Amino acid sequence: MKVIGINGSARRDGNTAILMEEVFKVLRSNSIETELVQLSGIDIKGCTDCGTCFKMKNSRCAIEDDCVNNIIERLKGADGIILGSPVYMANVTPSMKALMDRVGRVSKANDSLLKRKIGAAVVAVRRAGGMTTFNALMDFLLVMQMIVPGSSYWNIGVGRDPGDVRDDAEGMETMRVLGENMAWTLDVLRSYKDIPYTLESGSSV
Ligand SMILES: Cc1cc2nc3c(=O)[nH]c(=O)nc-3n(C[C@H](O)[C@H](O)[C@H](O)COP(=O)(O)O)c2cc1C
């Protein structure tokens, strides 16, 4: 089992990365592999609405000269996905938005590539906009048909300068509980993966 985290912050190894690592620690202690992809310093172009993904249906974005297709391949191979973003002007960062737009379109064009993966959103905030940002990430996870476990509070840590979130004891605890609930859900998935489950419609998955 593997969980990939995407950190949309412009600041590498900042508060968002620290919060995500707190979730990762619990996952690793449950024998779940983790990988953090940091978008800092990477230019991610926005969706051009060219429609090629819907025409080609090859699980790729037509924009080939950035990292998005590589990220799509890595997300396809993961059992769980954590999207992390600091709050920028009361919303997600531009890189995270561009990534969600393009991965979202490619996923929709290809029978929902991320369907039934375990998902979570993590947010770092200085003061305001935490819930809006959290909900923006959650909207993506849910419309991708992902399964989203919760935590003891919404997955938000408070801090401004890198490392500040470590002083937010409740935020850090929320990340650890999220890790436990993700690990539990992944374990259930692992146990049931090989047992064919018949939906009411009669189709097996
Ligand atoms: C461009 C920009 C916009 C920001 N907008 C907000 C905001 O709207 N609300 C807020 O509380 N913090 C805002 N912040 C502060 C960051 O959310 C905060 O410092 C966060 O901890 C950064 O996380 P990071 O270290 O992972 O980048 C902003 C920071 C930047 C660089």
The ligand as a MOL file (V3000), in Angstrom:
LIG
                    3D

  0  0  0     0  0            999 V3000
M  V30 BEGIN CTAB
M  V30 COUNTS 31 33 0 0 0
M  V30 BEGIN ATOM
M  V30 1 C 0.8020 34.6350 -1.4540 0
M  V30 2 C 0.4030 34.2770 -0.0470 0
M  V30 3 C -0.9080 34.4810 0.3420 0
M  V30 4 C -1.3170 34.1380 1.6330 0
M  V30 5 N -2.6300 34.2900 1.9610 0
M  V30 6 C -3.0420 33.9500 3.2010 0
M  V30 7 C -4.4310 34.0620 3.5560 0
M  V30 8 O -5.2930 34.4250 2.7720 0
M  V30 9 N -4.7890 33.7190 4.8210 0
M  V30 10 C -3.8770 33.2740 5.7440 0
M  V30 11 O -4.2470 32.9830 6.8620 0
M  V30 12 N -2.5570 33.1160 5.4160 0
M  V30 13 C -2.1350 33.4390 4.1810 0
M  V30 14 N -0.8040 33.2730 3.8280 0
M  V30 15 C 0.1230 32.6890 4.8220 0
M  V30 16 C 0.3600 31.1820 4.6270 0
M  V30 17 O -0.8640 30.4810 4.4450 0
M  V30 18 C 1.0880 30.5930 5.8500 0
M  V30 19 O 2.2960 31.2850 6.0540 0
M  V30 20 C 1.3490 29.1110 5.7210 0
M  V30 21 O 1.8130 28.6190 6.9480 0
M  V30 22 C 2.3890 28.8060 4.6550 0
M  V30 23 O 2.5800 27.4080 4.5690 0
M  V30 24 P 3.8950 26.7990 3.8740 0
M  V30 25 O 5.0250 27.0070 4.8300 0
M  V30 26 O 3.5940 25.3530 3.6650 0
M  V30 27 O 4.0720 27.5230 2.5970 0
M  V30 28 C -0.3790 33.6120 2.5650 0
M  V30 29 C 0.9560 33.4300 2.1560 0
M  V30 30 C 1.3450 33.7710 0.8630 0
M  V30 31 C 2.7830 33.5420 0.4370 0
M  V30 END ATOM
M  V30 BEGIN BOND
M  V30 1 1 1 2
M  V30 2 1 2 3
M  V30 3 2 2 30
M  V30 4 2 3 4
M  V30 5 1 4 5
M  V30 6 1 4 28
M  V30 7 2 5 6
M  V30 8 1 6 7
M  V30 9 1 6 13
M  V30 10 2 7 8
M  V30 11 1 7 9
M  V30 12 1 9 10
M  V30 13 2 10 11
M  V30 14 1 10 12
M  V30 15 2 12 13
M  V30 16 1 13 14
M  V30 17 1 14 15
M  V30 18 1 14 28
M  V30 19 1 15 16
M  V30 20 1 16 17
M  V30 21 1 16 18
M  V30 22 1 18 19
M  V30 23 1 18 20
M  V30 24 1 20 21
M  V30 25 1 20 22
M  V30 26 1 22 23
M  V30 27 1 23 24
M  V30 28 2 24 25
M  V30 29 1 24 26
M  V30 30 1 24 27
M  V30 31 2 28 29
M  V30 32 1 29 30
M  V30 33 1 30 31
M  V30 END BOND
M  V30 END CTAB
M  END
